[in-house]
Amino acid sequence: FFFLMIRRPPRSTQSRSSAASDVYKRQIMNKETLQKRVNGEGSDLLIDTATLFTIHLMVHGPTHPLIDRINNAELYLNLFGCLEVGDELFAEAIIKIISALLTLSRGKKSLLGQRNKMIMVLGRTLSARPKFEDRLLKTIYEVCLTNLELPSSIGFLLPSHSSTVSTIINRSQLAGVMLRENNAAKSGNKTKVIHNLDYLELFLAYLGRTGDENAKNDYLRILDSHLDVPNIEKVLESNFFIWIAAFARSDIAKTHVPKYIQTIFGILFKIFRHDFTRQPKQFRFVELLRKIIEDNYMIHEILKMVLTKFREQPILESSSQANILKNLATLFAAVEDITGPSVDIYLLILQLINTIASRNAGTVRTQMKSLQIFDTRDGLLLQILRLSCENATHTHLIKELSFDTVAHQSKFRDSHAIAFLLKLLLERTNSRELQLRIIQIIRNEIAQNDENKKYLAKLVGNPKVVLLFYPNYSDSMSSFEKCLSSIKGSPQVKADEEDEDMEEDMPQETNHSIRGEQEQKESSTSVGQISTTKKQAMTNEELLDFLNSPSLEDERKVILQKANKYTSSVLAECLKQEMKAQNRIIEQKKKSFEANGKERLANEKFFQEFETKMAQVHSKAVDRMNAFVSQ
């Protein structure tokens, strides 16, 4: 029906070869000519006519025989050509008409019946327009909120710049009643329902065309205001997460993060917070992260945002706490397969677990224990410690960790955590604050368990150094030598059989070394100050100065050599597990890339078919015009 927009040639034209004929043939195929036609004085009449025709179809529903005729004859193809060249008001009307026809053609065996692909074509056609137009974005969002399956929604189609259609509709008994019902429903219902989720992709894609960050933020805040629980449920079952991730991708990594990115994070957390309250079989967060597995940075940032906001809002409502905890446990178990080893994510999880445990009632802690969430926390604690030894950029995180909860467990020793701590203590001499924190951990947090003291004694080998950490260690054992006898092949300075004070029993070579250091540094601590007894311990500062002194260089090398031997097997096993996790991620990325590639190829093929159909329609129009001219 839209070829009526092309003015037919005068009947006086007699031959195919006449000048008038050539002019009219060029006008049909010429984009600029079409633009003049749809933007000329008669454009309002064209819009009103097409709108009335579409309203007629909506009133009578998808079973109207004209629907099949429109689909079979592919008359709708002309709408897309007009959309590309029409002015803003004309394009607004065309979007509404196309949207209504897509709804009326659901399930039809035609191009128009392939709704998702036709919306993709609509998006590409809009992107061909020379500039971003705010009116069109509002129209697209209005489609999202309009239930076009209801005949009473015909008010949506009324042109915003013309009263002709509404005047005619009000004269129709059936359509007029529907229009009044629609107006009454709109005025009485303040709740916005997202009916056409697939148009949200189009909305976000077109919003991305504007360079105005404030406009982006304003529209996203409007979307946010409409995300109540029913709408969130719908959004979670769609590809909204993929669409909004694609929308944010270009700006999320900027040094100055735009304000609208924070709005997006707020929207996502609102959606995901609700997702965590749902039954575990409905939980989609992990699945959605896997859908963007190719984008490591985006996954990382979204995980950080969700974990941080959960930690800021840790109080769990009794009605949903069981689901939240189960779903958090699912997330924690899947993290490594999504991000690979990530110290900052591990730390956020650890902090979140501790915050939830401390800010909620005992029933929550009981559930966390039954779900083995505390075991997960302790495992991550040891992971962070291990990764900090491998990468110096992570060592500062040790200052934020507490080992109180895990130090009494056998896995703390089985994982050689004490050996990792000693490695850090002796290797990171450029970070005094870190060294002091490790000394504090060794002397206070892990000292509550005698097995940990035995482990350290075995590792250090030198009883004098052990007594620096634990001055009263020998008092707690029946025999200090019994502990040292378990150390095989480790160089040690033998303790005096009477177990006298360390100052009296310190080897002469050590005293000599300390004195040598005093000669080099005038402000060094004296031997008497460095020494300790069972009754009087060194301060952490004094102990660190002694451990870093040249007098213990040989002992440090021996301890490091043994610590490396203890930790090497752990590192090898962890490396093997990390390689397996990385391989799983690579396989997921490969599958995702292949699936996305197939979808892109399918969309491209469909678009080419669509353009071919458009060309055929134009060609037939030219043939009909030529036949008419030749008469």
SVG drawing of the C-alpha trace seen along z (x, -y; Angstrom):
<svg xmlns="http://www.w3.org/2000/svg" viewBox="-21 -21 104 58">
<polyline fill="none" stroke="black" stroke-width="0.4" points="0.0,0.0 2.9,-2.4 3.8,-2.5 0.9,-4.9 3.3,-7.5 5.1,-7.5 3.2,-9.8 2.2,-8.0 3.2,-9.5 0.7,-11.5 -1.5,-9.5 -0.2,-11.6 3.1,-9.7 2.9,-7.2 6.2,-5.3 8.8,-3.6 11.5,-5.7 10.0,-9.1 11.7,-11.7 8.9,-11.7 9.2,-7.9 12.9,-8.1 12.3,-10.8 9.7,-8.8 11.8,-5.6 14.6,-7.5 12.3,-8.9 11.2,-5.5 14.8,-4.2 16.2,-7.5 16.6,-7.8 16.6,-11.6 13.4,-11.6 11.8,-9.2 12.9,-11.5 11.2,-14.4 8.0,-12.4 7.8,-11.3 8.8,-14.7 6.7,-16.8 3.3,-18.4 1.5,-15.1 3.5,-13.3 0.8,-13.9 -1.8,-12.4 0.4,-9.3 1.0,-8.9 -2.7,-9.3 -3.8,-6.9 -1.2,-4.2 -2.1,-4.7 -5.8,-4.3 -5.1,-1.2 -3.0,0.3 -5.6,-0.6 -8.2,1.2 -6.0,4.3 -5.4,4.1 -9.1,3.7 -9.9,6.8 -6.9,8.8 -4.3,11.1 -7.0,13.3 -8.0,10.5 -7.4,11.7 -5.5,8.6 -2.7,9.6 -1.9,12.6 -2.1,10.5 0.3,8.0 2.7,10.8 2.4,12.7 2.8,9.7 5.6,8.3 4.1,4.9 5.6,4.0 9.1,3.8 8.4,0.3 8.0,-0.9 11.7,-0.3 12.7,-2.3 10.6,-5.1 12.0,-4.9 15.5,-5.4 14.7,-8.6 11.7,-10.1 11.9,-13.0 11.6,-12.6 7.8,-12.7 7.4,-10.4 10.0,-7.9 8.1,-8.0 4.9,-6.9 6.6,-4.2 8.2,-2.7 4.8,-2.4 3.2,-0.9 6.1,1.7 5.8,2.6 2.1,3.2 2.5,5.3 5.2,7.4 2.8,8.2 0.0,9.0 2.3,11.3 3.6,13.5 3.9,17.0 3.4,16.2 5.7,17.9 7.1,14.7 10.0,12.3 7.7,10.3 6.9,13.4 10.6,13.7 10.2,11.1 13.7,11.0 15.4,10.8 13.0,8.1 13.8,6.0 17.4,6.4 16.7,5.1 14.7,2.2 17.8,1.4 20.1,1.4 17.7,-0.8 17.6,-3.3 21.4,-3.3 21.4,-4.3 19.7,-7.6 22.1,-10.5 21.8,-11.4 20.4,-10.4 16.9,-11.7 15.4,-11.9 11.8,-11.5 12.6,-8.1 14.3,-6.9 11.2,-7.8 9.0,-6.0 11.1,-2.8 10.8,-2.9 7.1,-3.5 6.9,-0.3 8.6,1.5 5.8,0.5 2.8,1.0 0.9,4.3 0.3,4.3 -1.6,7.5 -4.6,5.7 -6.8,3.9 -7.4,1.2 -3.8,0.1 -4.6,-1.6 -4.0,-5.0 -0.3,-4.2 -0.5,-4.5 -2.0,-8.0 0.4,-10.4 1.7,-13.0 1.5,-15.9 -1.9,-15.3 -5.4,-15.2 -7.0,-13.8 -6.7,-10.2 -8.1,-10.6 -11.0,-12.6 -11.8,-9.8 -11.4,-7.1 -13.7,-8.8 -16.4,-8.7 -16.1,-4.9 -18.2,-3.1 -15.9,-0.2 -12.5,-1.9 -13.8,-4.9 -14.7,-2.7 -11.3,-1.0 -9.5,-4.4 -11.5,-5.7 -10.7,-2.4 -7.0,-2.9 -7.0,-6.5 -8.8,-5.5 -6.4,-2.6 -3.4,-4.9 -4.7,-7.5 -5.6,-5.0 -2.6,-2.8 0.7,-4.3 2.6,-1.0 4.7,-0.6 4.9,3.0 7.6,4.0 5.6,5.9 8.1,6.0 11.4,7.0 13.0,7.5 12.6,3.8 14.9,3.1 17.8,4.3 16.8,1.8 16.4,-0.9 19.9,-0.4 21.5,-0.1 19.9,-3.4 20.6,-5.1 24.3,-4.3 24.2,-6.5 24.0,-9.7 27.2,-11.2 25.4,-13.0 26.3,-11.1 23.7,-13.0 21.0,-11.9 22.1,-8.3 22.0,-8.6 18.5,-10.2 17.0,-7.5 18.7,-4.7 17.2,-6.2 13.8,-6.1 14.3,-2.4 15.5,-1.8 12.4,-3.4 10.3,-0.9 12.1,2.2 9.8,3.5 9.7,7.2 7.4,8.3 9.5,6.5 12.7,7.8 11.4,11.4 10.8,10.7 14.2,9.2 16.0,12.1 14.4,14.5 15.6,12.4 19.0,11.4 18.8,8.0 22.1,8.6 23.9,9.3 22.4,6.1 23.3,3.8 26.8,5.3 27.3,4.5 25.9,1.0 28.4,0.3 31.4,2.1 33.0,-0.9 33.0,-3.2 33.4,-0.9 37.2,-0.8 37.7,-4.5 39.9,-6.2 37.0,-8.6 34.0,-6.3 30.9,-8.2 28.0,-8.6 25.7,-6.5 27.9,-3.5 27.2,-3.8 23.5,-3.9 23.9,-0.7 25.6,1.0 22.7,-0.1 20.3,1.4 22.2,4.6 22.5,5.0 18.8,4.4 18.2,7.2 20.8,9.6 19.9,8.9 16.4,10.1 17.9,13.1 19.8,14.2 16.5,14.3 14.9,16.8 14.9,20.5 18.3,22.1 16.8,23.8 15.8,20.3 19.1,18.6 20.6,17.2 23.5,15.0 26.3,17.5 24.6,18.6 24.4,14.9 28.1,14.3 29.0,17.3 27.1,15.7 29.7,12.9 32.6,15.2 34.6,13.6 34.7,10.3 37.0,10.9 37.1,7.2 33.3,6.9 32.8,10.0 35.5,8.9 33.9,5.5 30.4,6.8 31.5,9.4 33.4,6.7 30.3,4.5 27.9,7.3 30.2,8.5 30.9,5.0 27.3,3.9 26.3,7.1 28.9,6.3 27.5,2.8 24.0,4.3 24.7,7.5 21.6,7.9 19.5,10.8 15.8,10.9 14.5,14.1 12.1,14.8 14.9,15.0 18.1,15.7 18.1,19.4 17.9,18.8 20.5,16.0 23.0,18.2 22.5,21.2 22.9,19.0 26.0,17.3 27.5,20.7 26.8,21.6 28.5,18.4 31.5,18.9 32.0,22.5 31.8,21.2 34.1,18.2 37.3,19.8 35.8,21.3 34.5,17.9 37.4,15.5 40.3,17.9 42.5,17.2 41.7,13.6 43.1,12.3 40.9,9.2 37.7,11.3 38.8,13.9 39.4,11.1 36.0,9.5 34.3,12.9 36.2,13.5 35.2,10.1 31.6,10.6 31.4,14.0 32.8,12.4 30.5,9.4 27.4,11.5 28.4,13.8 29.0,10.9 26.0,8.8 23.3,11.4 21.8,13.7 23.1,17.1 20.7,18.9 22.5,17.4 25.9,18.6 24.4,22.1 23.2,22.2 26.5,20.8 28.3,23.6 26.0,26.3 26.6,24.9 30.3,25.1 30.6,21.4 33.1,21.0 35.2,23.8 35.1,21.8 36.3,18.7 39.2,20.6 40.2,22.1 40.2,18.6 42.3,17.3 45.0,19.9 44.7,19.2 45.3,15.5 48.4,16.3 49.7,18.6 49.1,16.2 50.7,13.4 53.9,15.4 53.8,15.9 53.0,12.3 54.6,9.4 51.7,7.0 49.3,9.0 51.4,9.1 49.8,5.9 46.5,7.9 48.1,10.0 47.8,6.9 44.0,7.2 43.7,10.9 43.1,12.6 44.1,16.3 42.3,16.7 39.5,18.9 41.7,21.3 45.0,21.5 43.7,24.2 42.7,26.5 44.9,29.3 44.5,28.0 46.4,24.8 49.5,26.9 48.8,29.4 48.8,26.5 52.1,25.3 50.6,21.8 53.3,21.2 56.0,21.9 54.3,19.4 54.2,16.8 57.9,17.3 58.8,17.0 57.0,13.6 58.6,12.5 62.1,13.2 61.7,12.2 59.7,9.0 62.4,7.0 61.3,3.9 58.0,3.8 58.5,3.3 54.8,2.9 54.1,6.3 56.9,8.0 55.6,6.6 52.1,7.9 53.4,11.4 55.3,11.4 52.1,10.4 50.3,13.3 52.9,15.8 53.2,14.7 49.5,14.1 47.1,15.7 48.7,19.0 50.4,19.4 47.1,20.6 47.7,24.0 50.7,26.1 50.9,28.0 51.6,24.7 54.5,24.0 55.8,27.5 55.6,26.9 57.4,23.6 60.1,25.1 60.7,27.9 60.8,25.4 63.1,22.9 65.4,25.6 67.3,23.1 65.8,23.2 67.2,19.7 65.2,18.3 62.1,20.2 62.3,18.8 62.4,15.3 58.9,15.9 57.7,18.0 59.7,17.2 57.8,19.6 57.5,22.4 59.8,24.8 57.7,24.4 54.7,25.8 56.5,29.0 58.0,31.8 61.2,31.3 62.2,28.7 64.7,31.2 61.8,33.6 60.4,31.1 63.7,30.4 64.5,34.1 61.7,34.4 63.6,32.1 65.5,34.3 68.5,32.9 68.0,29.3 71.0,27.3 70.4,26.1 72.3,24.6 71.9,27.1 70.2,25.9 71.9,26.2 70.7,29.3 69.8,27.2 67.6,24.9 69.0,21.7 68.0,18.2 68.6,17.5 71.0,14.6 73.3,16.9 73.1,19.7 73.5,17.6 76.4,18.9 79.5,16.8 79.4,16.5 76.0,14.9 77.1,12.4 80.1,11.6 77.9,11.0 75.7,8.7 78.6,6.7 79.9,6.5 76.6,5.0 76.9,2.5 80.2,1.3 78.6,0.6 75.4,-1.1 75.8,-3.4 72.2,-3.3 71.9,0.5 70.3,2.3 72.8,3.9 73.1,7.6 71.4,7.3 68.4,5.6 68.1,8.1 68.4,11.1 65.3,12.3 64.4,14.7 61.5,17.0 60.0,14.4 60.6,11.3 59.9,11.2 61.2,8.9 58.8,6.4 57.8,7.1 60.0,4.2 63.0,5.6 62.4,9.1 62.2,7.8 65.4,5.8 67.1,9.0 65.7,11.2 66.8,8.7 70.3,8.3 73.4,9.7 74.1,12.0 71.2,14.2 71.9,14.2 72.9,17.9 69.9,18.9 67.6,17.0 68.9,18.8 68.5,22.2 64.9,21.4 64.0,20.1 65.4,23.2 63.3,25.4 60.2,23.2 60.6,23.4 60.9,27.2 57.7,27.4 55.7,25.1 56.9,26.4 54.5,29.4 51.6,27.2 52.4,24.7 52.7,27.5 49.3,29.0 47.7,25.5 49.3,24.8 47.8,28.0 44.4,27.0 44.7,23.5 45.6,24.9 42.5,27.1 40.4,24.1 41.9,22.0 41.3,24.8 37.7,24.9 37.4,21.1 39.1,21.4 36.6,24.1 33.7,22.0 35.0,19.0 35.4,21.1 31.8,22.4 30.6,18.9 32.5,17.5 31.2,20.2 27.6,19.7 27.9,15.9 29.6,16.4 26.7,18.6 24.2,16.0 26.0,13.2 26.2,15.2 22.5,16.0 21.6,12.4 23.8,11.3 22.3,13.9 18.8,12.7 19.7,9.1 21.0,9.9 17.9,11.8 15.9,8.8 17.8,6.4 17.4,8.8 13.6,8.8 13.7,5.0 15.5,4.8 13.0,7.2 10.1,5.2 11.6,2.0 12.4,3.9 8.8,5.1 7.6,1.5 9.8,0.3 8.5,3.0 4.9,2.1 5.7,-1.6 7.3,-0.8 4.3,1.3 2.0,-1.6 4.1,-4.2 4.2,-2.1 0.4,-1.9"/>
</svg>
